[in-house]
């Protein structure tokens, strides 16, 4: 209990510090003192700094927290449901479905001529296409889950959907123009800084609903750790519980992919990282710890991706793996055992 309490205290302070560091760093350096003045609605020394904070950096930092926490919780749910340490938020094929939706939109854009070009490739159109692709895959997985009682069969079905949609994307990419292919590749890199406050609000709504659904499954997740037979003996409704878990994961991972692109690694790595540090498997503790750790990790990765002092921004997908993978490998090799 002492280790867990120290983890949450230290993690909370670290998360707050990372939030302000993330806002202060970028191509334009803004002193922390000025940031506190701007966030407390006092007049800043430079009007441009106020615009940068409220229009770009603050929504980006909030998006990083939403993305990191949402993917971390999704990964925790999937790893427990499938009892597989390699399971992640996108194991059901949601990311591939979103990629297919965006690929169809961008590749088919040229077929409609230049009149519809702007509308087709607008941010809202891409979000809608990504959401629709994820939703269709979700419906297919839920339909299969209703017929298949074996949890591992659902995992294999999700992987098959991912392979199928990936094949269609490959075919579309082969026949697309270089310009359209470049647009799709840039989207697949993932981005936290392309959202305005209206889009952040929509993402926050989906994120909140997903976290609430996940919160409702924590007791049943603890029971599932001991096996489905034991969970049934405790009165757990396995089929209903699976449905809620899949729905929560789909809402979190699907909405994040739609608004920020497919961001890998976080959903798989953070649950392991939390379990190694906390040394426990109680989901009532792992759940808030995953939210906090996922948020902190994304803030760190986004700060690095901004290349402070430079006008360039690296793909967030590359940074999450480059920065996070060595840390997780080091922690897991120290413990020499993976727990679910």
C-alpha positions in Angstrom: 0.0 0.0 0.0 2.9 2.4 0.8 4.4 1.8 -2.7 1.1 2.4 -4.3 0.5 5.6 -2.3 3.9 6.9 -3.1 3.4 6.1 -6.8 0.2 8.1 -7.0 1.6 11.1 -5.1 4.8 11.2 -7.1 2.9 10.5 -10.4 0.3 13.3 -9.7 3.1 15.9 -9.1 5.0 14.7 -12.1 1.9 14.8 -14.3 1.2 18.5 -13.3 4.9 19.4 -14.0 4.9 17.7 -17.4 1.7 19.5 -18.3 3.2 22.9 -17.8 6.6 21.9 -19.3 4.7 20.7 -22.4 2.9 24.0 -22.7 6.0 26.1 -22.2 8.3 24.4 -24.8 8.0 24.5 -28.5 9.3 26.5 -31.5 8.6 29.6 -29.4 9.8 29.5 -25.8 7.2 30.9 -23.3 8.4 31.4 -19.7 6.5 29.5 -17.1 5.7 32.7 -15.3 3.9 34.0 -18.4 2.0 30.7 -18.8 0.6 31.0 -15.2 -0.4 34.6 -16.0 -2.1 33.5 -19.2 -3.9 30.6 -17.7 -5.2 32.8 -14.8 -6.5 35.2 -17.5 -4.1 38.0 -16.6 -2.7 40.2 -19.4 0.4 38.6 -20.9 3.6 40.5 -21.7 3.2 39.3 -25.3 -0.2 39.0 -27.0 1.2 36.4 -29.4 2.0 34.1 -26.5 -1.6 34.1 -25.4 -2.8 33.1 -28.8 -0.2 30.3 -29.0 -1.2 29.0 -25.6 -5.0 29.0 -26.0 -5.2 28.2 -29.7 -2.5 25.6 -30.1 -0.5 24.4 -27.1 -3.3 24.0 -24.5 -5.6 21.9 -26.7 -2.6 19.8 -27.8 -1.7 19.2 -24.1 -5.3 18.2 -23.3 -5.4 15.9 -26.3 -2.1 14.3 -25.2 -3.7 13.5 -21.8 -6.9 12.1 -23.4 -4.9 10.0 -25.9 -2.5 8.6 -23.4 -5.0 7.8 -20.7 -7.6 6.4 -23.2 -5.1 4.1 -24.9 -3.6 2.9 -21.6 -7.0 2.0 -20.2 -8.0 0.3 -23.5 -4.8 -1.8 -23.4 -5.5 -2.8 -19.8 -9.0 -4.0 -20.6 -7.8 -6.0 -23.6 -4.9 -7.7 -21.8 -7.2 -8.8 -19.0 -10.0 -9.9 -21.3 -7.8 -12.0 -23.5 -5.3 -12.9 -20.8 -2.6 -12.0 -23.4 0.3 -9.6 -22.6 0.6 -8.6 -26.3 -3.0 -7.5 -26.6 -3.6 -3.8 -27.1 -6.3 -1.3 -27.9 -6.2 -2.1 -31.6 -6.2 -5.9 -31.3 -9.9 -6.0 -32.4 -9.0 -4.4 -35.8 -10.3 -0.9 -34.9 -7.2 0.9 -36.1 -7.2 -1.0 -39.3 -10.9 -0.2 -39.8 -10.2 3.5 -39.2 -7.2 3.3 -41.6 -9.5 1.7 -44.3 -12.1 4.5 -43.9 -9.5 7.2 -44.3 -7.8 5.4 -47.2 -11.1 5.0 -49.0 -11.8 8.7 -48.5 -8.4 10.0 -49.6 -7.9 7.5 -52.5 -11.5 8.1 -53.8 -11.2 11.9 -53.5 -9.6 12.2 -56.9 -12.5 10.3 -58.5 -14.9 13.1 -57.7 -12.9 15.8 -59.3 -11.5 19.1 -57.9 -15.0 20.4 -57.0 -15.3 18.2 -54.0 -11.5 18.0 -53.2 -11.5 20.4 -50.3 -14.6 19.0 -48.7 -13.4 15.4 -49.0 -10.0 16.0 -47.5 -11.2 18.4 -44.7 -10.4 17.4 -41.1 -14.1 16.7 -40.3 -14.4 14.4 -43.3 -11.3 12.4 -42.3 -12.6 12.1 -38.7 -16.0 10.9 -40.0 -14.4 8.4 -42.3 -12.1 7.1 -39.6 -15.0 6.8 -37.1 -17.2 5.0 -39.7 -14.4 2.5 -40.5 -13.9 1.8 -36.8 -17.6 1.5 -36.2 -18.2 -1.0 -39.0 -15.4 -3.2 -37.7 -16.8 -2.9 -34.2 -20.2 -4.0 -35.4 -18.7 -7.0 -37.1 -16.7 -8.0 -34.0 -19.7 -7.6 -31.8 -21.7 -9.8 -34.1 -19.1 -12.5 -34.1 -18.7 -12.2 -30.3 -22.4 -12.9 -29.9 -22.0 -16.1 -31.7 -18.6 -17.2 -30.4 -18.2 -18.0 -26.7 -14.5 -18.6 -26.8 -12.6 -15.4 -25.9 -9.5 -16.4 -27.8 -11.7 -16.9 -30.9 -12.8 -13.2 -30.6 -9.1 -12.2 -30.5 -8.3 -14.2 -33.7 -11.4 -12.8 -35.4 -10.2 -9.3 -34.6 -6.7 -10.1 -36.0 -8.3 -11.4 -39.2 -10.4 -8.3 -39.6 -7.1 -6.3 -39.2 -5.4 -8.4 -41.9 -8.4 -8.1 -44.3 -8.7 -4.3 -44.0 -4.9 -3.9 -44.2 -4.9 -5.8 -47.5 -7.6 -3.5 -48.9 -5.6 -0.5 -47.8 -2.5 -1.9 -49.6 -4.5 -2.3 -52.8 -5.9 1.2 -52.6 -2.4 2.6 -51.9 -1.0 0.7 -54.9 -3.4 2.4 -57.3 -3.4 5.9 -55.7 -1.5 8.9 -56.8 1.7 10.0 -55.0 -0.1 13.0 -53.5 -3.0 11.0 -52.0 -0.6 8.4 -50.8 1.4 11.1 -49.0 -1.7 12.5 -47.3 -2.6 9.0 -46.0 0.9 8.4 -44.8 1.0 11.7 -42.9 -2.3 10.8 -41.2 -0.9 7.4 -40.2 1.9 9.1 -38.4 -0.6 10.4 -35.8 -0.8 14.0 -34.6 -1.9 15.7 -31.4 -1.7 19.3 -32.6 -4.3 19.4 -35.3 -7.4 19.7 -33.2 -9.4 22.8 -32.3 -11.4 23.2 -29.1 -14.6 22.0 -30.7 -12.9 18.8 -31.8 -11.2 18.4 -28.4 -14.7 18.7 -26.8 -16.1 15.9 -29.0 -13.1 13.7 -28.3 -13.4 14.4 -24.5 -17.1 13.3 -24.6 -16.2 10.0 -26.2 -13.3 9.6 -23.8 -15.4 10.3 -20.7 -18.1 7.8 -21.7 -15.4 5.1 -22.5 -13.8 5.6 -19.1 -17.1 5.4 -17.3 -17.9 2.1 -19.1 -14.4 0.8 -18.2 -14.9 1.8 -14.6 -18.1 -0.3 -14.4 -16.1 -3.5 -15.4 -13.3 -3.3 -12.8 -14.9 -5.7 -10.3 -15.5 -8.2 -13.1 -12.0 -7.8 -14.5 -10.6 -8.8 -11.1 -12.8 -11.9 -11.2 -11.7 -12.8 -14.8 -8.0 -12.9 -13.6 -8.9 -16.2 -11.9 -10.6 -17.6 -14.9 -14.1 -17.5 -16.5 -15.4 -20.5 -14.4 -14.5 -18.7 -11.2 -16.0 -15.5 -12.4 -19.3 -17.2 -13.2 -19.3 -18.7 -9.7 -19.2 -15.1 -8.4 -22.2 -14.2 -10.4 -20.4 -12.4 -13.2 -22.3 -12.3 -16.5 -19.5 -13.2 -18.8 -21.2 -12.4 -22.2 -22.6 -9.1 -20.9 -19.2 -8.2 -19.4 -17.3 -8.9 -22.6 -19.7 -6.7 -24.5 -19.2 -3.8 -22.2 -15.4 -4.2 -22.2 -15.3 -4.4 -26.1 -17.6 -1.4 -26.3 -15.5 0.7 -23.9 -12.3 -0.2 -25.7 -13.9 0.5 -29.1 -15.2 3.9 -27.9 -11.8 4.9 -26.5 -9.5 3.6 -29.1 -11.9 4.3 -32.0 -12.4 7.9 -31.1 -8.8 8.5 -30.4 -7.8 7.1 -33.8 -10.4 9.1 -35.5 -9.2 12.4 -34.0 -5.5 11.9 -33.5 -4.6 9.1 -35.9 -3.4 5.6 -35.1 -0.9 6.0 -32.1 0.8 2.7 -31.3 2.8 1.3 -28.4 1.1 3.2 -25.5 -1.8 0.8 -25.1 0.5 -2.2 -24.8 3.3 -0.7 -22.8 1.6 1.3 -20.1 -0.3 -1.5 -18.4 2.9 -3.5 -18.2 4.8 -0.5 -16.8 2.1 0.1 -14.2 2.0 -3.6 -13.1 5.8 -3.7 -12.7 6.0 -0.6 -10.6 2.8 -1.1 -8.5 3.4 -4.9 -8.1 -0.2 -5.8 -8.1 -3.2 -6.9 -10.3 -6.1 -5.1 -8.6 -7.9 -3.2 -11.4 -9.2 -0.7 -8.9 -5.6 0.5 -8.5 -4.4 -0.3 -12.1 -7.2 1.7 -13.6 -6.3 5.2 -12.2 -2.6 4.3 -12.4 -2.9 3.6 -16.1 -4.8 6.9 -16.6 -2.0 8.8 -14.9 0.9 7.0 -16.4 -0.5 7.0 -19.9 -1.1 10.8 -19.7 2.4 11.4 -18.4 4.0 9.3 -21.1 2.1 11.0 -23.9 3.1 14.5 -22.5 6.7 13.4 -22.4 6.6 12.0 -26.0 4.8 15.1 -27.3 7.3 17.4 -25.7 10.2 15.5 -27.3 8.3 15.4 -30.7 8.0 19.2 -30.7 11.8 19.5 -30.8 11.9 22.6 -28.5 13.5 25.5 -30.2 13.0 24.1 -33.6 10.2 24.6 -36.2 10.0 20.9 -36.9 7.7 18.4 -35.3 8.5 14.7 -35.4 5.8 12.0 -35.9 4.4 11.1 -32.4 4.2 7.4 -33.3 8.0 7.3 -33.8 8.6 9.0 -30.4 6.3 6.8 -28.4 8.2 3.7 -29.5 11.7 5.2 -29.4 11.3 6.7 -26.0 9.0 4.2 -24.3 10.2 0.8 -25.6 13.7 0.8 -23.9 12.2 1.8 -20.6 9.6 -1.0 -20.6 12.2 -3.6 -21.8 14.5 -2.6 -18.9 11.7 -2.8 -16.3 10.5 -6.2 -17.6 14.0 -7.7 -17.7 14.5 -6.6 -14.2 11.4 -8.3 -13.0 11.8 -11.3 -15.3 8.1 -12.1 -15.1 5.0 -10.7 -16.8 1.8 -10.6 -14.8 -1.8 -10.1 -16.1 
